[in-house]
């Protein structure tokens, strides 16, 4: 029986999880107490042998062995191996639960698309849903020990009403070396096709919808079979088990109390009960027992799936849906809020405080915007301010504006004059030769170049005065006039696209 404690943890309160520690059924104590007792007995036996039966020379040898075993525990990656294994087991456990076939969607489609209030219509609907339930019973008999104990033979399945005697003869006459849980699904499809020919299913769209839902139902039955067939690789389970057992085998020897090897050496505190080691065993061995319990949830453990209850529920609910509830509708009348524009269901006194909370409209709904009206005015991009597209690497070093970026380019060209090649007309090539010239941008760049050169010239002149006296200003002016100017062309839309394509070519 599945242990449910959801109501106990519905609200977070002081000691909420602590109250769950005192439950026995489905607890870790019930799973682990036998292994825990064996570990404690073995630890106590080794401790008594060391303290009472060994000689001094034997104690010295045992101390070296114990120290070696204690160091060896650090070489076993127990947390990594066990944690990954348990995570895999838990994911597989939940996936198996979601693969259990439930007839809820199928019974709604049968009830709404297989028509007829007469006896023939009732037989069709009840037989279709019974075939679906029979397929689930057959597959659960193959994977669940609880269901197999309930239906050990096909006689029990017939006696339970899932199958008639004629259907059993048909079922057993079909010889196959494999599981035959799929046979009722084939019966379902043939009967649905016959209902379509008889007009009980009125169009092909409804038949297609019914077949699609049956295929999903059958796929879940098949998935359960494959989960039972294909287990987690045995080698992985063996590795995890050996890792846990070998770790605590080393702990049995290495975590014992040891007397000092030298006469005056200070020893460890003599703890007759190794509480940290016992807690470590409780955590790691308990982790392994959790994986052992849920690796096959179709057994008879406390937290395994209640498959027999699911069978009872599915049969009862599905028969009610397709038979008693077929076109058995309450009268359609005006609802309570017919004349109200906004429906507001009432609250009880215990929940009245929830009406004081405002509705959530979005995380930015209460965000305060800037009060400056100029910042909220719409703005359009000016076509006179072109955008320069640079290669990927140069974007990390780009400046805030095109003018500053070109100015930095000019500095780089002066620093490496051997990389500049003059043109035929005496100028220097532009970094973007395909772009059209813009006189305003050229004048702005020239002015910034002149200001930059003047500031640098004044710095060099000042430093020269401290070293070798005043130098003639004509030399600096001549040097400034000899520096070439970089001509930059304004980009056009065609050149920007072409340049961007060239920049991103591998």
C-alpha positions in Angstrom: 0.0 0.0 0.0 1.3 3.4 -0.9 2.2 5.5 2.1 0.7 9.0 1.6 1.6 11.9 4.0 0.7 14.8 1.7 -1.8 16.2 4.2 0.8 16.2 6.9 3.1 18.5 4.9 0.3 20.7 3.4 1.5 23.7 5.4 5.0 24.5 6.4 5.4 24.8 10.2 7.8 24.3 13.0 9.0 20.6 13.1 6.8 19.7 10.1 9.2 17.0 8.7 10.3 16.0 12.2 6.9 14.5 12.9 7.4 12.2 10.0 10.4 10.7 11.6 8.3 8.7 14.1 6.3 6.8 11.5 7.2 3.1 11.0 5.3 1.9 8.0 7.2 2.8 4.8 10.0 4.3 6.8 13.8 4.0 6.4 14.0 2.3 9.8 11.8 -0.6 8.5 14.0 -0.9 5.5 17.4 -0.7 7.1 17.2 -2.0 10.7 18.5 -5.5 9.9 21.6 -4.3 8.0 22.1 -1.7 10.7 22.1 -4.3 13.5 24.5 -6.5 11.6 26.9 -3.6 11.1 26.8 -2.7 14.8 27.4 -6.3 15.9 30.4 -6.7 13.6 31.8 -3.4 14.8 31.4 -4.4 18.5 33.0 -7.8 17.9 36.1 -6.3 16.3 36.3 -3.7 19.1 36.3 -6.5 21.8 38.9 -8.5 19.9 41.2 -5.5 19.7 40.8 -4.5 23.3 40.8 -7.9 25.0 42.4 -10.6 22.9 45.3 -9.0 21.0 48.8 -8.7 22.3 50.8 -5.5 22.1 52.6 -6.6 19.0 49.3 -7.6 17.4 47.8 -4.3 18.4 50.6 -2.5 16.7 50.1 -4.5 13.5 46.3 -4.0 13.7 46.8 -0.2 14.1 48.8 0.0 10.9 46.1 -2.1 9.1 43.3 0.1 10.5 45.1 3.3 9.4 45.5 1.9 5.9 41.8 1.0 5.7 40.8 4.4 7.0 42.8 6.1 4.2 41.4 3.7 1.6 37.9 5.0 2.2 38.8 8.3 0.6 39.5 6.4 -2.7 36.0 5.2 -3.1 33.8 7.8 -5.0 30.7 6.7 -3.0 28.7 9.9 -3.1 29.1 10.4 -6.8 28.3 6.8 -7.8 25.4 6.3 -5.4 23.9 9.8 -6.0 23.8 9.3 -9.8 22.4 5.8 -9.5 19.6 6.8 -7.1 18.7 9.7 -9.4 18.4 7.3 -12.4 16.2 5.0 -10.3 13.9 7.7 -9.2 13.4 9.0 -12.8 12.7 5.5 -14.0 10.2 5.0 -11.1 8.1 8.0 -12.0 8.2 7.2 -15.7 6.8 3.7 -15.0 4.0 5.2 -13.0 3.1 7.6 -15.9 3.1 4.6 -18.2 0.2 2.8 -16.4 -2.7 2.8 -18.9 -5.8 4.7 -17.6 -9.0 4.5 -19.7 -10.3 8.0 -18.8 -9.7 9.7 -22.2 -10.8 6.6 -24.1 -14.0 6.2 -22.2 -15.0 9.8 -22.9 -14.5 9.3 -26.6 -16.4 6.1 -26.6 -19.3 7.7 -24.7 -19.5 10.6 -27.1 -19.0 8.9 -30.5 -20.5 5.4 -30.3 -24.2 6.0 -30.4 -27.3 4.1 -29.6 -29.6 3.8 -26.6 -30.7 0.3 -27.5 -29.2 -2.9 -26.3 -26.9 -3.1 -29.3 -25.4 0.3 -28.6 -24.9 -0.5 -24.9 -23.2 -3.8 -25.8 -20.8 -2.0 -28.2 -19.8 0.6 -25.7 -19.4 -1.7 -22.8 -17.5 -4.3 -24.9 -15.1 -1.7 -26.3 -14.1 -0.4 -22.9 -14.0 -3.9 -21.5 -11.4 -4.9 -24.1 -9.3 -1.9 -23.1 -9.5 -2.9 -19.4 -8.7 -6.5 -20.3 -5.5 -5.4 -22.1 -4.4 -3.6 -19.0 -5.1 -6.6 -16.8 -3.1 -8.9 -19.0 -0.1 -6.6 -19.1 -0.2 -6.0 -15.3 -0.3 -9.7 -14.7 3.0 -9.9 -16.5 4.8 -7.2 -14.5 3.1 -7.0 -11.1 3.3 -9.7 -8.5 0.2 -8.4 -6.7 -1.9 -8.7 -9.9 -0.6 -12.1 -10.7 -1.5 -13.3 -7.2 -5.0 -12.0 -7.7 -5.4 -13.5 -11.2 -3.0 -16.5 -11.3 -4.7 -18.2 -14.2 -7.0 -17.2 -17.1 -9.9 -18.8 -15.3 -9.6 -16.1 -12.7 -9.7 -13.4 -15.4 -12.9 -15.0 -16.9 -14.5 -15.3 -13.5 -13.7 -11.6 -12.7 -15.7 -10.6 -15.8 -12.9 -9.2 -17.9 -13.3 -12.0 -20.5 -16.0 -14.3 -21.7 -15.6 -18.0 -22.3 -15.8 -17.5 -26.1 -13.2 -14.8 -25.9 -10.9 -17.0 -23.9 -11.2 -19.8 -26.5 -10.3 -17.2 -29.2 -7.4 -15.9 -27.1 -5.9 -19.4 -26.5 -6.4 -20.5 -30.1 -3.9 -17.8 -31.2 -0.5 -19.4 -30.6 2.4 -17.0 -30.1 5.7 -17.2 -28.3 5.3 -13.7 -27.0 3.1 -11.9 -24.6 -0.5 -11.6 -26.1 -1.7 -8.5 -24.2 -2.2 -6.8 -27.5 -5.0 -9.2 -28.7 -7.9 -7.3 -27.0 -6.6 -4.1 -28.7 -7.0 -5.8 -32.1 -10.5 -6.9 -31.1 -11.2 -3.3 -30.1 -10.2 -2.0 -33.6 -12.3 -4.6 -35.4 -15.3 -3.9 -33.3 -14.9 -0.2 -33.8 -14.7 -0.7 -37.6 -17.9 -2.8 -37.5 -19.6 0.0 -35.5 -18.6 2.5 -38.2 -20.1 0.3 -40.9 -23.3 -0.1 -38.9 -23.6 3.7 -38.5 -23.0 3.6 -34.7 -19.9 5.8 -35.3 -21.2 8.5 -37.6 -18.1 9.7 -39.5 -14.5 8.8 -40.2 -13.3 11.6 -38.0 -14.8 10.1 -34.9 -13.4 6.7 -35.9 -9.9 8.2 -36.4 -10.1 9.9 -33.0 -11.1 6.6 -31.3 -8.2 4.8 -33.0 -5.7 7.4 -32.1 -6.7 7.2 -28.4 -6.6 3.5 -28.5 -3.1 3.6 -29.9 -1.9 5.8 -27.0 -3.5 3.4 -24.6 -1.8 0.4 -26.2 1.5 2.3 -26.3 1.4 2.7 -22.5 0.8 -1.1 -22.1 3.8 -1.7 -24.4 5.9 0.7 -22.4 5.2 -1.1 -19.2 6.2 -4.4 -20.8 9.5 -2.9 -22.0 10.3 -1.3 -18.6 9.8 -4.8 -17.1 12.0 -6.4 -19.9 14.8 -3.9 -20.1 16.2 -3.3 -16.6 19.0 -0.9 -15.6 22.3 -2.7 -16.6 23.2 -5.3 -14.0 26.9 -4.1 -14.0 25.8 -0.7 -12.7 23.8 -2.1 -9.9 26.7 -4.4 -9.0 29.2 -1.5 -9.0 27.0 0.6 -6.7 26.4 -2.3 -4.3 30.1 -3.3 -4.2 31.1 0.3 -3.6 28.8 0.6 -0.6 29.7 -2.7 1.0 33.4 -2.3 0.5 33.3 1.2 1.9 31.7 0.0 5.1 34.0 -3.0 5.3 36.9 -0.6 5.4 35.0 1.4 8.0 34.6 -1.6 10.3 38.3 -1.9 10.6 39.5 1.6 10.0 37.1 3.4 12.3 38.0 1.4 15.5 39.6 3.0 18.5 43.4 2.7 18.3 45.9 3.0 21.0 49.0 5.2 20.3 52.0 3.5 18.7 54.5 5.4 20.8 54.3 5.5 24.6 54.0 9.2 25.1 51.9 9.9 22.0 48.4 11.4 22.5 45.6 9.1 21.2 42.1 9.7 19.9 39.1 10.0 22.2 37.8 6.5 23.0 34.1 6.5 21.8 32.6 3.2 22.5 29.7 4.0 20.1 31.0 5.4 16.8 28.2 7.9 16.2 29.6 9.5 13.0 30.3 6.2 11.5 26.8 4.9 12.3 25.2 8.0 10.8 27.3 7.6 7.7 26.1 4.0 7.4 22.5 5.1 8.0 22.8 7.7 5.1 24.6 5.7 2.5 23.1 2.3 3.2 19.7 3.9 3.4 20.2 5.6 0.1 21.0 2.2 -1.4 17.9 0.6 0.2 15.7 3.4 -1.3 17.0 2.4 -4.8 16.4 -1.2 -4.0 12.8 -0.6 -3.0 11.7 1.6 -6.0 13.8 -0.1 -8.8 10.7 -2.3 -9.3 7.6 -0.5 -8.1 5.3 -3.4 -9.1 6.2 -5.6 -6.1 4.7 -5.8 -2.6 6.7 -3.2 -0.7 5.1 -0.5 1.3 5.6 2.2 -1.4 4.9 0.1 -4.5 2.1 0.9 -6.8 -1.4 -0.3 -5.8 -2.1 -2.0 -9.1 -5.1 -4.0 -7.9 -6.8 -0.8 -6.7 -6.1 0.8 -10.1 -7.8 -2.2 -11.9 -10.9 -1.9 -9.7 -11.1 1.9 -10.2 -10.6 1.7 -14.0 -13.2 -0.9 -14.6 -15.9 0.7 -12.4 -15.3 4.3 -13.7 -15.1 3.3 -17.3 -18.3 1.2 -17.3 -20.2 4.1 -15.6 -19.0 6.5 -18.2 -20.0 4.5 -21.3 -23.2 3.1 -20.0 -25.0 4.9 -17.1 -23.8 8.3 -18.2 -24.4 7.9 -21.9 -26.6 10.9 -22.8 -27.7 11.1 -19.2 -27.4 14.8 -18.8 -28.7 17.2 -16.2 -31.0 20.0 -17.7 -29.1 23.0 -19.2 -30.3 26.1 -17.4 -29.0 29.6 -16.8 -26.2 29.7 -14.3 -26.1 31.8 -11.2 -24.1 34.6 -12.8 -26.2 34.9 -15.9 -27.0 38.6 -15.4 -23.7 39.6 -13.8 -20.8 40.9 -15.9 -18.2 39.7 -13.4 -18.5 36.4 -11.7 -17.3 36.4 -8.1 -17.8 33.1 -6.2 -18.3 33.6 -2.4 -15.6 33.0 0.2 -16.0 31.4 3.6 -14.9 33.1 6.8 -11.7 31.0 6.9 -10.7 32.2 3.4 -12.0 35.8 3.5 -8.5 37.2 3.9 -7.6 36.1 0.4 -9.9 38.7 -1.1 -7.7 41.4 0.3 -4.7 40.4 -1.8 -4.5 42.1 -5.2 -4.4 40.0 -8.3 -1.0 39.4 -9.9 -0.7 41.3 -13.2 3.0 40.9 -14.0 6.3 41.5 -12.4 6.7 45.0 -14.1 3.2 46.2 -13.4 4.1 48.3 -10.4 7.4 49.5 -11.8 7.9 53.2 -11.5 8.9 54.9 -14.8 11.0 58.1 -15.1 9.0 61.2 -14.5 10.9 63.2 -17.1 8.5 63.5 -20.0 11.3 63.9 -22.5 12.5 60.4 -21.7 9.2 58.9 -22.7 8.8 60.6 -26.0 9.1 58.4 -29.1 12.3 58.8 -31.0 13.3 57.8 -34.5 16.7 56.9 -35.8 18.3 59.7 -37.9 19.4 58.5 -41.4 22.3 61.1 -41.2 24.0 59.1 -38.5 25.3 55.9 -40.2 26.1 52.7 -38.3 29.5 51.1 -38.7 29.6 47.3 -38.7 32.9 46.0 -37.5 34.2 42.4 -37.4 33.5 40.3 -34.4 36.8 40.7 -32.7 36.9 44.5 -33.1 33.5 44.9 -31.5 35.1 44.2 -28.1 37.4 47.2 -28.6 34.9 49.5 -30.3 34.5 53.0 -29.0 31.3 54.8 -28.1 30.9 56.6 -31.4 32.1 56.3 -35.0 34.2 59.4 -34.7 36.1 58.2 -31.7 36.5 54.8 -33.2 38.1 56.3 -36.3 40.3 58.6 -34.2 41.6 55.5 -32.4 42.2 54.0 -35.8 44.3 57.0 -36.8 46.4 56.6 -33.6 47.0 53.0 -34.5 48.1 53.9 -38.0 50.6 56.5 -36.7 51.9 54.0 -34.2 52.6 51.5 -37.0 53.5 53.6 -40.0 54.9 50.6 -41.9 51.4 49.2 -42.3 50.2 52.2 -44.3 50.5 52.2 -48.0 50.0 55.5 -50.0 47.7 55.7 -53.0 48.6 57.0 -56.4 47.0 60.4 -55.6 49.2 60.8 -52.5 46.5 60.0 -49.9 46.0 56.9 -47.9 43.3 54.2 -48.3 40.2 54.2 -46.3 39.4 51.2 -44.1 36.1 51.0 -46.0 36.8 51.9 -49.7 33.3 51.1 -50.9 31.6 53.8 -48.7 30.7 57.2 -50.1 32.4 60.3 -48.8 30.7 62.6 -46.3 32.3 66.1 -46.0 30.8 66.8 -42.6 32.2 63.7 -41.1 35.6 64.3 -42.8 35.8 67.8 -41.3 34.9 66.6 -37.9 37.5 63.9 -38.0 40.2 66.3 -39.3 39.4 68.7 -36.5 39.7 66.0 -33.9 43.0 64.8 -35.4 44.4 68.3 -35.3 43.4 68.8 -31.6 44.9 65.5 -30.7 48.2 66.3 -32.5 48.4 69.7 -30.9 47.9 68.3 -27.4 50.5 65.7 -28.0 52.9 68.2 -29.5 52.5 70.5 -26.5 53.3 67.6 -24.2 56.4 66.7 -26.1 57.5 70.4 -26.2 57.1 70.7 -22.4 59.1 67.6 -21.8 61.8 68.7 -24.3 62.2 72.0 -22.3 63.1 70.1 -19.2 65.7 68.1 -21.1 67.3 70.3 -23.7 65.8 73.7 -23.5 63.2 75.3 -25.8 62.9 74.0 -29.3 61.6 76.1 -32.3 57.9 76.0 -32.8 58.3 75.9 -36.5 59.7 72.3 -36.4 56.6 71.1 -34.6 54.3 72.8 -37.0 56.2 71.4 -39.9 56.0 67.9 -38.4 52.3 68.4 -37.9 51.7 69.5 -41.5 53.6 66.5 -42.8 51.2 64.1 -41.1 48.6 62.8 -43.6 45.0 63.0 -43.0 42.7 59.9 -43.1 39.8 60.2 -45.4 36.7 58.3 -44.3 33.7 57.7 -46.4 30.2 57.6 -45.0 28.5 54.2 -45.4 25.7 53.4 -47.7 23.1 50.7 -47.2 24.6 48.5 -50.0 28.1 48.8 -48.7 27.1 48.1 -45.1 25.5 44.8 -46.1 28.4 43.8 -48.3 31.0 44.8 -45.6 29.1 42.8 -43.0 29.1 39.7 -45.3 32.8 40.0 -45.8 33.4 40.5 -42.1 31.7 37.3 -41.2 33.3 35.1 -43.9 35.3 32.2 -42.4 
